[in-house]
Amino acid sequence: MNRSTKTTWTTLIALPLLLGFVIVADSPPVSAKTVLQDDAILFSCGQFPGRATRRFRVDEHGNPDLQIDVSNAPAGPYSVIIDGIDRGVLQVNALGNGQIEYDTSPGPGQLLLNFPLTIDSEIDLLFNGTTLAFSLSNDSACQNAGGTTSSSTSTSTSSTSTSTSLDSSSSTTTTTSSSSSTTSTTLGASCQAIDNTVSLVNCGAVRGATGTRRVRVHLDCERDVRYQMRKVPNGTYSVFVADTDGNLKRGTITVSVRNQGEIEFDDTPAVNEFPLTFDPFGKVSIVRDATGARVFGYPNCQ
């Protein structure tokens, strides 16, 4: 073997080793940090058997992702309707379980999320594409889907909330002009299901800012409350809620992405939720920590 041939073979043998070093040195991409996560239990429509949940997340770059899980439900296909549009099929197996995921950069088994999606996007699951089985909203369509239930639904420009007076043990009822949507249904369980959303009052510290409070009571008497803000400067905001123990700080909302943030309390808190230890219908004050100014109040800014 002459010198030229020997050099060629040496180069060919060394090349994979060099490439191997390059591959080993190339680290996998780092996942973006989740800055907002909201977990919700979908309502069972018309006493449809099983359970469905929705997980909505936003990463530090503002990219959302969505995961829907179904368990202990009849096997078969479930059309996933998001904001009135069919976005795919969730297949439930013979064990009654199924899952579907959407991501802006989908991995194996995920679908491309290339449509508008927010934390308030309406989600419906249609069994076999026809029967409304689960829904994020317990509206009349859900309540009357394939079952007989005693229900009532109201949407108006006023809201009625019951809270405990701070200076006595009596309960008071307050009616305000804030925008409100309330849905309730009784299915013979120990508690009436309630889904109540009201608009927080802008107290003038941040012009154009909007906020909501959503209270839900489930048929098993489990409660949760979510306070959400939009169009506010980045920073931290203290959430005060009045109850018999006083007008106390219950938590902090951190705003760092898209000028919006939220905090959620639950009787059985999940990831990123806090224990609900106060009246969820109590008077609300949200204060910007950087200035001490009250940004939102409910039912008023007093």
C-alpha contacts under 8 A as a table, 3 or more apart, distances in Angstrom:
res1	aa1	res2	aa2	distance
1	M	5	T	6.28
1	M	6	K	6.48
2	N	5	T	5.54
2	N	6	K	6.35
3	R	6	K	5.14
3	R	7	T	6.24
4	S	7	T	5.24
4	S	8	T	6.41
5	T	8	T	5.16
5	T	9	W	6.43
6	K	9	W	5.36
6	K	10	T	6.19
7	T	10	T	5.13
7	T	11	T	6.22
8	T	11	T	5.18
8	T	12	L	6.36
9	W	12	L	5.09
9	W	13	I	6.23
10	T	13	I	5.26
10	T	14	A	6.19
11	T	14	A	5.17
11	T	15	L	6.06
12	L	15	L	5.32
12	L	16	P	7.50
13	I	16	P	6.54
13	I	17	L	7.43
14	A	17	L	5.27
14	A	18	L	6.31
15	L	18	L	5.12
15	L	19	L	6.22
16	P	19	L	4.96
16	P	20	G	5.92
17	L	20	G	4.93
17	L	21	F	6.34
18	L	21	F	5.22
18	L	22	V	6.50
19	L	22	V	5.03
19	L	23	I	6.31
20	G	23	I	5.09
20	G	24	V	6.18
21	F	24	V	5.19
21	F	25	A	6.10
22	V	25	A	5.18
22	V	26	D	6.26
23	I	26	D	5.25
24	V	27	S	7.30
32	A	59	D	5.89
32	A	60	E	6.27
32	A	61	H	7.40
33	K	59	D	5.40
33	K	60	E	5.52
34	T	37	Q	7.19
34	T	57	R	6.76
34	T	58	V	5.85
34	T	59	D	4.14
34	T	60	E	6.02
35	V	57	R	7.65
35	V	58	V	6.01
35	V	59	D	5.35
35	V	60	E	5.70
35	V	257	V	7.75
36	L	57	R	5.43
36	L	58	V	5.13
36	L	59	D	6.89
36	L	261	G	7.60
36	L	262	E	7.92
37	Q	55	R	7.07
37	Q	56	F	5.68
37	Q	57	R	4.33
37	Q	58	V	6.62
37	Q	272	N	6.91
38	D	55	R	5.76
38	D	56	F	5.17
38	D	57	R	6.39
38	D	119	I	7.41
38	D	272	N	7.99
39	D	53	T	7.20
39	D	54	R	5.76
39	D	55	R	4.53
39	D	56	F	6.47
39	D	270	A	7.60
40	A	53	T	5.69
40	A	54	R	5.21
40	A	55	R	6.49
40	A	136	L	7.79
41	I	51	R	7.76
41	I	52	A	6.12
41	I	53	T	4.41
41	I	54	R	6.32
41	I	136	L	7.36
42	L	51	R	7.45
42	L	52	A	5.39
42	L	53	T	5.41
42	L	54	R	6.90
42	L	134	F	5.82
42	L	135	S	5.18
42	L	136	L	4.65
42	L	137	S	7.45
43	F	52	A	7.67
43	F	134	F	5.42
43	F	135	S	5.18
43	F	136	L	5.95
43	F	137	S	6.78
43	F	138	N	6.05
43	F	142	C	7.80
44	S	47	Q	5.70
44	S	48	F	5.42
44	S	49	P	7.19
44	S	50	G	7.53
44	S	51	R	7.02
44	S	52	A	7.82
44	S	133	A	6.12
44	S	134	F	4.77
44	S	135	S	6.80
44	S	142	C	7.64
45	C	48	F	5.53
45	C	132	L	6.43
45	C	133	A	5.19
45	C	134	F	5.36
45	C	135	S	6.86
45	C	138	N	7.62
45	C	142	C	4.55
45	C	143	Q	5.54
45	C	144	N	7.32
45	C	145	A	5.69
45	C	146	G	7.72
45	C	147	G	7.89
46	G	133	A	7.44
46	G	142	C	6.44
46	G	143	Q	5.42
46	G	144	N	5.79
46	G	145	A	4.62
46	G	146	G	5.12
46	G	147	G	4.17
46	G	148	T	6.80
46	G	149	T	7.23
47	Q	146	G	7.92
47	Q	147	G	6.31
48	F	133	A	5.63
48	F	134	F	7.53
48	F	146	G	7.99
49	P	72	N	7.26
49	P	73	A	5.62
49	P	74	P	7.31
50	G	70	V	7.26
50	G	71	S	5.79
50	G	72	N	4.52
50	G	73	A	4.12
50	G	74	P	7.51
50	G	96	G	7.95
51	R	70	V	5.69
51	R	71	S	5.32
51	R	72	N	6.42
51	R	73	A	6.76
52	A	68	I	7.11
52	A	69	D	5.51
52	A	70	V	4.34
52	A	71	S	6.43
52	A	134	F	6.80
53	T	68	I	5.70
53	T	69	D	5.33
53	T	70	V	6.65
54	R	66	L	7.28
54	R	67	Q	5.87
54	R	68	I	4.66
54	R	69	D	6.68
55	R	66	L	5.77
55	R	67	Q	5.09
55	R	68	I	6.41
56	F	64	P	7.13
56	F	65	D	6.01
56	F	66	L	4.86
56	F	67	Q	6.70
56	F	119	I	6.40
57	R	64	P	5.49
57	R	65	D	5.38
57	R	66	L	6.58
58	V	61	H	7.84
58	V	62	G	5.69
58	V	63	N	5.40
58	V	64	P	4.29
58	V	65	D	6.47
59	D	62	G	5.37
59	D	63	N	5.47
59	D	64	P	6.54
60	E	63	N	7.45
60	E	257	V	6.76
61	H	257	V	7.66
62	G	257	V	6.44
62	G	258	R	7.08
63	N	104	T	6.72
64	P	103	D	6.94
64	P	104	T	7.01
64	P	117	L	7.40
64	P	118	T	7.89
65	D	101	E	7.58
65	D	102	Y	5.64
65	D	103	D	4.66
65	D	104	T	6.78
65	D	113	L	7.20
66	L	101	E	5.67
66	L	102	Y	5.09
66	L	103	D	6.66
67	Q	99	Q	7.25
67	Q	100	I	5.88
67	Q	101	E	4.42
67	Q	102	Y	6.44
68	I	99	Q	5.65
68	I	100	I	5.43
68	I	101	E	6.46
69	D	97	N	7.58
69	D	98	G	5.87
69	D	99	Q	4.46
69	D	100	I	6.73
70	V	73	A	6.77
70	V	92	V	7.23
70	V	96	G	7.49
70	V	97	N	5.45
70	V	98	G	5.12
70	V	99	Q	6.25
71	S	96	G	5.41
71	S	97	N	4.34
71	S	98	G	6.58
72	N	95	L	7.08
72	N	96	G	4.44
72	N	97	N	6.13
73	A	92	V	7.44
73	A	96	G	4.64
73	A	97	N	6.80
74	P	92	V	7.24
74	P	94	A	7.81
74	P	96	G	5.66
75	A	91	Q	7.61
75	A	92	V	4.85
75	A	93	N	5.19
75	A	94	A	5.31
75	A	95	L	7.32
75	A	96	G	5.44
75	A	97	N	7.74
76	G	91	Q	5.84
76	G	92	V	5.21
76	G	93	N	6.70
76	G	127	F	7.26
76	G	128	N	6.72
77	P	89	V	6.19
77	P	90	L	5.84
77	P	91	Q	4.60
77	P	92	V	6.24
77	P	127	F	6.16
77	P	128	N	5.31
77	P	129	G	7.36
78	Y	89	V	5.48
78	Y	90	L	5.03
78	Y	91	Q	6.18
78	Y	92	V	7.51
78	Y	125	L	5.69
78	Y	126	L	5.09
78	Y	127	F	4.48
78	Y	128	N	5.64
78	Y	129	G	6.12
79	S	86	D	6.68
79	S	87	R	7.60
79	S	88	G	6.03
79	S	89	V	4.58
79	S	90	L	6.32
79	S	125	L	5.53
79	S	126	L	4.96
79	S	127	F	6.59
79	S	128	N	7.01
79	S	129	G	5.20
80	V	86	D	5.76
80	V	87	R	5.60
80	V	88	G	5.46
80	V	89	V	5.70
80	V	90	L	6.68
80	V	123	I	7.17
80	V	124	D	6.12
80	V	125	L	4.99
80	V	126	L	6.76
81	I	84	G	5.61
81	I	85	I	5.16
81	I	86	D	4.45
81	I	87	R	5.91
81	I	88	G	7.73
81	I	122	E	7.99
81	I	123	I	5.70
81	I	124	D	5.02
81	I	125	L	6.19
81	I	126	L	7.64
82	I	85	I	5.32
82	I	86	D	6.45
82	I	87	R	6.53
82	I	121	S	6.66
82	I	122	E	5.66
82	I	123	I	4.71
82	I	124	D	6.59
83	D	121	S	5.79
83	D	122	E	4.88
83	D	123	I	6.42
84	G	122	E	7.56
89	V	100	I	7.88
90	L	98	G	6.47
90	L	99	Q	6.19
90	L	100	I	5.64
91	Q	98	G	5.64
91	Q	99	Q	7.23
92	V	95	L	7.79
92	V	96	G	5.67
92	V	97	N	5.06
92	V	98	G	4.25
92	V	99	Q	7.55
93	N	96	G	5.38
93	N	97	N	5.54
93	N	98	G	6.28
94	A	97	N	7.47
100	I	110	Q	7.08
100	I	111	L	7.87
101	E	109	G	7.63
101	E	110	Q	5.05
101	E	111	L	6.09
102	Y	106	P	6.88
102	Y	110	Q	5.57
102	Y	111	L	4.67
102	Y	112	L	5.59
102	Y	113	L	5.06
103	D	106	P	4.83
103	D	107	G	7.85
103	D	110	Q	6.64
103	D	111	L	6.30
103	D	112	L	5.40
103	D	113	L	4.82
104	T	112	L	5.69
104	T	113	L	4.75
104	T	114	N	6.55
105	S	112	L	6.77
105	S	113	L	7.76
106	P	109	G	7.84
106	P	110	Q	5.15
106	P	111	L	5.89
106	P	112	L	5.55
106	P	113	L	7.76
107	G	110	Q	5.48
107	G	111	L	7.99
117	L	121	S	5.99
118	T	121	S	5.24
122	E	135	S	7.72
122	E	136	L	6.11
122	E	137	S	7.12
123	I	135	S	5.72
123	I	136	L	5.42
123	I	137	S	7.86
124	D	132	L	7.02
124	D	133	A	7.61
124	D	134	F	5.76
124	D	135	S	4.39
124	D	136	L	6.60
125	L	132	L	6.09
125	L	133	A	5.68
125	L	134	F	5.14
125	L	135	S	6.37
126	L	129	G	4.82
126	L	130	T	5.53
126	L	131	T	5.02
126	L	132	L	4.50
126	L	133	A	5.51
126	L	134	F	7.25
127	F	130	T	5.96
127	F	131	T	4.98
127	F	132	L	6.34
127	F	133	A	5.90
128	N	131	T	6.68
131	T	145	A	7.27
131	T	146	G	7.55
132	L	135	S	7.61
132	L	142	C	6.77
132	L	145	A	6.04
132	L	146	G	7.99
133	A	142	C	7.84
133	A	145	A	7.61
134	F	142	C	7.46
135	S	138	N	6.68
135	S	142	C	6.68
137	S	142	C	7.47
137	S	195	D	7.95
138	N	141	A	7.84
138	N	142	C	5.62
138	N	143	Q	6.45
138	N	183	T	6.43
138	N	184	S	7.40
138	N	195	D	7.31
139	D	142	C	5.38
139	D	143	Q	6.24
139	D	153	T	6.91
139	D	183	T	6.33
140	S	143	Q	4.97
140	S	144	N	5.95
140	S	151	S	7.95
140	S	152	S	7.91
140	S	153	T	6.74
141	A	144	N	5.43
141	A	145	A	6.04
142	C	145	A	5.26
143	Q	147	G	7.55
143	Q	149	T	6.70
143	Q	151	S	7.03
143	Q	185	T	7.39
144	N	147	G	5.92
144	N	148	T	6.62
144	N	149	T	7.00
149	T	185	T	7.51
149	T	186	T	6.94
149	T	187	L	5.87
150	S	185	T	6.33
150	S	186	T	5.61
150	S	187	L	6.52
151	S	184	S	6.43
151	S	185	T	4.26
151	S	186	T	5.91
152	S	183	T	6.89
152	S	184	S	5.80
152	S	185	T	6.03
153	T	182	T	6.74
153	T	183	T	4.82
153	T	184	S	6.10
153	T	185	T	7.92
154	S	181	S	6.80
154	S	182	T	5.74
154	S	183	T	6.20
155	T	180	S	6.65
155	T	181	S	4.74
155	T	182	T	6.05
155	T	183	T	7.89
156	S	159	S	7.36
156	S	179	S	7.10
156	S	180	S	6.17
156	S	181	S	6.55
157	T	177	S	6.14
157	T	178	S	6.40
157	T	179	S	4.83
157	T	180	S	5.98
158	S	175	T	6.65
158	S	176	T	5.57
158	S	177	S	4.70
158	S	178	S	5.63
158	S	179	S	5.83
158	S	180	S	5.87
159	S	175	T	5.62
159	S	176	T	5.81
159	S	177	S	6.95
159	S	178	S	6.66
159	S	179	S	7.04
159	S	180	S	5.35
159	S	181	S	7.65
159	S	198	V	7.22
160	T	173	T	6.73
160	T	174	T	5.75
160	T	175	T	4.70
160	T	176	T	7.04
161	S	173	T	5.86
161	S	174	T	5.78
161	S	175	T	6.90
161	S	281	F	6.29
162	T	171	S	6.74
162	T	172	T	5.88
162	T	173	T	4.76
162	T	174	T	6.74
162	T	281	F	6.42
162	T	282	G	7.87
163	S	171	S	5.87
163	S	172	T	5.83
163	S	173	T	6.73
163	S	243	D	7.76
163	S	279	D	7.01
163	S	281	F	5.71
163	S	282	G	5.33
163	S	283	K	7.76
164	T	168	S	7.85
164	T	169	S	6.71
164	T	170	S	6.28
164	T	171	S	4.65
164	T	172	T	6.23
164	T	243	D	6.38
164	T	244	T	6.60
164	T	279	D	7.81
164	T	282	G	7.28
165	S	168	S	5.53
165	S	169	S	6.39
165	S	170	S	6.11
165	S	171	S	5.95
165	S	172	T	6.39
165	S	243	D	7.47
165	S	244	T	6.98
166	L	169	S	7.60
166	L	242	A	7.49
166	L	243	D	6.36
166	L	244	T	5.20
166	L	245	D	7.69
166	L	246	G	6.56
167	D	244	T	7.86
169	S	244	T	7.84
176	T	299	P	6.41
178	S	198	V	6.58
178	S	199	S	5.79
178	S	200	L	7.23
178	S	201	V	7.21
178	S	299	P	7.50
179	S	198	V	5.63
179	S	199	S	5.36
180	S	196	N	7.20
180	S	197	T	5.55
180	S	198	V	4.31
180	S	199	S	6.53
181	S	195	D	7.91
181	S	196	N	5.76
181	S	197	T	5.29
181	S	198	V	6.59
182	T	194	I	7.05
182	T	195	D	5.57
182	T	196	N	4.30
182	T	197	T	6.41
183	T	193	A	7.96
183	T	194	I	5.71
183	T	195	D	5.11
183	T	196	N	6.46
184	S	192	Q	6.69
184	S	193	A	5.15
184	S	194	I	4.39
184	S	195	D	6.33
185	T	192	Q	5.92
185	T	193	A	5.21
185	T	194	I	6.92
186	T	189	A	6.98
186	T	191	C	7.36
186	T	192	Q	4.92
186	T	193	A	6.26
186	T	219	L	7.75
187	L	192	Q	7.56
187	L	219	L	7.60
189	A	192	Q	7.29
189	A	219	L	5.94
189	A	220	D	7.07
190	S	219	L	6.71
190	S	220	D	6.62
190	S	221	C	6.99
191	C	217	V	7.75
191	C	218	H	7.08
191	C	219	L	5.11
191	C	220	D	6.32
191	C	221	C	5.26
192	Q	217	V	7.19
192	Q	218	H	7.08
192	Q	219	L	5.88
192	Q	221	C	7.71
193	A	216	R	7.35
193	A	217	V	5.20
193	A	218	H	4.76
193	A	219	L	5.13
193	A	221	C	7.89
194	I	215	V	7.54
194	I	216	R	5.28
194	I	217	V	4.89
194	I	218	H	6.70
195	D	214	R	7.21
195	D	215	V	5.94
195	D	216	R	4.52
195	D	217	V	6.68
196	N	214	R	5.58
196	N	215	V	5.14
196	N	216	R	6.28
197	T	212	T	6.75
197	T	213	R	5.62
197	T	214	R	4.24
197	T	215	V	6.39
198	V	212	T	5.62
198	V	213	R	5.45
198	V	214	R	6.56
199	S	210	T	7.62
199	S	211	G	5.90
199	S	212	T	4.47
199	S	213	R	6.52
200	L	210	T	7.10
200	L	211	G	5.09
200	L	212	T	5.15
200	L	213	R	6.74
200	L	296	F	5.95
200	L	297	G	5.83
200	L	298	Y	5.47
200	L	299	P	7.31
201	V	210	T	7.97
201	V	211	G	7.61
201	V	296	F	5.38
201	V	297	G	5.15
201	V	298	Y	5.85
201	V	299	P	7.02
201	V	300	N	6.09
201	V	301	C	6.85
202	N	205	A	7.66
202	N	206	V	7.63
202	N	207	R	7.80
202	N	209	A	6.74
202	N	210	T	6.75
202	N	211	G	7.82
202	N	295	V	6.08
202	N	296	F	4.88
202	N	297	G	6.80
202	N	301	C	7.82
203	C	206	V	7.74
203	C	294	R	6.37
203	C	295	V	5.27
203	C	296	F	5.33
203	C	297	G	6.67
203	C	301	C	5.75
204	G	207	R	5.91
204	G	295	V	6.62
205	A	293	A	6.23
205	A	294	R	6.51
205	A	295	V	5.24
206	V	209	A	5.75
206	V	232	V	6.73
206	V	295	V	6.29
208	G	231	K	6.65
209	A	229	M	7.33
209	A	230	R	5.86
209	A	231	K	4.76
209	A	232	V	5.60
210	T	229	M	5.84
210	T	230	R	5.28
210	T	231	K	6.54
210	T	232	V	7.99
211	G	227	Y	7.32
211	G	228	Q	5.41
211	G	229	M	4.24
211	G	230	R	6.11
211	G	296	F	7.32
212	T	226	R	7.97
212	T	227	Y	5.86
212	T	228	Q	5.31
212	T	229	M	6.68
213	R	225	V	6.99
213	R	226	R	5.63
213	R	227	Y	4.65
213	R	228	Q	6.51
214	R	225	V	5.50
214	R	226	R	5.18
214	R	227	Y	6.67
215	V	223	R	7.39
215	V	224	D	5.88
215	V	225	V	4.40
215	V	226	R	6.66
215	V	280	P	6.59
215	V	281	F	7.41
216	R	223	R	5.65
216	R	224	D	5.42
216	R	225	V	6.40
217	V	221	C	5.92
217	V	222	E	5.82
217	V	223	R	4.54
217	V	224	D	6.76
218	H	221	C	5.15
218	H	222	E	5.31
218	H	223	R	6.36
219	L	222	E	7.33
222	E	266	D	7.77
222	E	267	D	5.94
222	E	268	T	7.50
223	R	266	D	5.94
223	R	267	D	5.62
223	R	276	L	7.77
224	D	264	E	7.19
224	D	265	F	5.53
224	D	266	D	4.20
224	D	267	D	6.36
224	D	276	L	6.99
224	D	280	P	7.52
225	V	264	E	5.74
225	V	265	F	5.36
225	V	266	D	6.58
225	V	276	L	7.89
225	V	280	P	5.98
226	R	262	E	6.97
226	R	263	I	5.77
226	R	264	E	4.28
226	R	265	F	6.43
227	Y	262	E	5.49
227	Y	263	I	5.50
227	Y	264	E	6.45
228	Q	260	Q	7.56
228	Q	261	G	5.90
228	Q	262	E	4.20
228	Q	263	I	6.68
229	M	232	V	7.00
229	M	260	Q	5.41
229	M	261	G	5.46
229	M	262	E	6.17
230	R	259	N	6.02
230	R	260	Q	4.28
230	R	261	G	6.76
231	K	258	R	7.78
231	K	259	N	5.16
231	K	260	Q	6.05
232	V	255	V	7.79
232	V	259	N	5.13
232	V	260	Q	6.30
233	P	255	V	7.29
233	P	259	N	5.71
234	N	254	T	7.53
234	N	255	V	4.74
234	N	256	S	5.12
234	N	257	V	7.52
234	N	259	N	5.77
234	N	260	Q	7.86
235	G	254	T	5.85
235	G	255	V	5.21
235	G	256	S	6.62
235	G	288	R	7.74
235	G	289	D	7.65
235	G	290	A	7.35
236	T	252	T	6.48
236	T	253	I	5.65
236	T	254	T	4.52
236	T	255	V	6.17
236	T	288	R	6.40
236	T	289	D	5.78
236	T	290	A	7.41
237	Y	252	T	5.49
237	Y	253	I	5.07
237	Y	254	T	6.45
237	Y	255	V	7.96
237	Y	286	I	6.37
237	Y	287	V	5.38
237	Y	288	R	4.52
237	Y	289	D	5.37
238	S	249	K	6.53
238	S	250	R	7.72
238	S	251	G	6.08
238	S	252	T	4.61
238	S	253	I	6.46
238	S	286	I	5.62
238	S	287	V	5.19
238	S	288	R	6.54
238	S	289	D	6.50
239	V	249	K	5.56
239	V	250	R	5.72
239	V	251	G	5.41
239	V	252	T	5.85
239	V	253	I	7.27
239	V	284	V	7.30
239	V	285	S	6.07
239	V	286	I	4.65
239	V	287	V	6.65
240	F	247	N	6.20
240	F	248	L	5.23
240	F	249	K	4.19
240	F	250	R	5.65
240	F	251	G	7.50
240	F	284	V	5.78
240	F	285	S	5.05
240	F	286	I	6.13
240	F	287	V	7.98
241	V	247	N	5.54
241	V	248	L	5.83
241	V	249	K	6.55
241	V	250	R	6.53
241	V	278	F	7.70
241	V	279	D	7.92
241	V	280	P	7.99
241	V	282	G	5.77
241	V	283	K	5.52
241	V	284	V	4.74
241	V	285	S	6.50
242	A	245	D	7.55
242	A	246	G	5.48
242	A	247	N	3.90
242	A	248	L	6.22
242	A	278	F	7.94
242	A	279	D	7.62
242	A	282	G	5.20
242	A	283	K	5.21
242	A	284	V	6.75
243	D	246	G	5.33
243	D	247	N	6.31
243	D	248	L	7.94
243	D	278	F	6.19
243	D	279	D	5.93
243	D	282	G	6.02
243	D	283	K	7.87
245	D	248	L	7.62
251	G	263	I	7.62
252	T	263	I	7.30
253	I	261	G	6.20
253	I	262	E	5.70
253	I	263	I	5.76
254	T	261	G	6.16
254	T	262	E	7.52
255	V	259	N	6.03
255	V	260	Q	5.56
255	V	261	G	4.88
255	V	262	E	7.95
256	S	259	N	6.38
256	S	260	Q	7.26
256	S	261	G	7.52
257	V	260	Q	6.28
257	V	261	G	7.65
263	I	273	E	7.22
264	E	272	N	7.79
264	E	273	E	5.26
264	E	274	F	6.38
265	F	269	P	6.71
265	F	273	E	5.46
265	F	274	F	4.57
265	F	275	P	5.44
265	F	276	L	4.89
266	D	269	P	4.75
266	D	270	A	7.74
266	D	273	E	6.61
266	D	274	F	6.15
266	D	275	P	5.31
266	D	276	L	4.84
267	D	275	P	5.71
267	D	276	L	5.06
267	D	277	T	7.65
268	T	275	P	6.77
268	T	276	L	7.98
269	P	272	N	7.86
269	P	273	E	5.07
269	P	274	F	5.56
269	P	275	P	5.65
269	P	276	L	7.91
270	A	273	E	5.38
270	A	274	F	7.77
276	L	280	P	7.77
278	F	282	G	7.85
279	D	282	G	5.27
283	K	297	G	7.59
283	K	298	Y	5.66
283	K	299	P	6.43
284	V	296	F	7.73
284	V	297	G	5.25
284	V	298	Y	4.94
284	V	299	P	7.26
285	S	294	R	6.77
285	S	295	V	7.72
285	S	296	F	5.78
285	S	297	G	4.48
285	S	298	Y	6.71
285	S	301	C	7.40
286	I	294	R	5.83
286	I	295	V	5.75
286	I	296	F	5.09
286	I	297	G	6.36
287	V	292	G	5.98
287	V	293	A	5.54
287	V	294	R	4.27
287	V	295	V	5.54
287	V	296	F	7.16
288	R	291	T	5.82
288	R	292	G	5.40
288	R	293	A	5.55
288	R	294	R	6.35
288	R	295	V	6.46
289	D	292	G	5.19
289	D	293	A	7.57
294	R	297	G	7.45
294	R	301	C	7.78
296	F	301	C	6.85
297	G	300	N	5.18
297	G	301	C	4.64
297	G	302	Q	7.68
298	Y	301	C	6.56
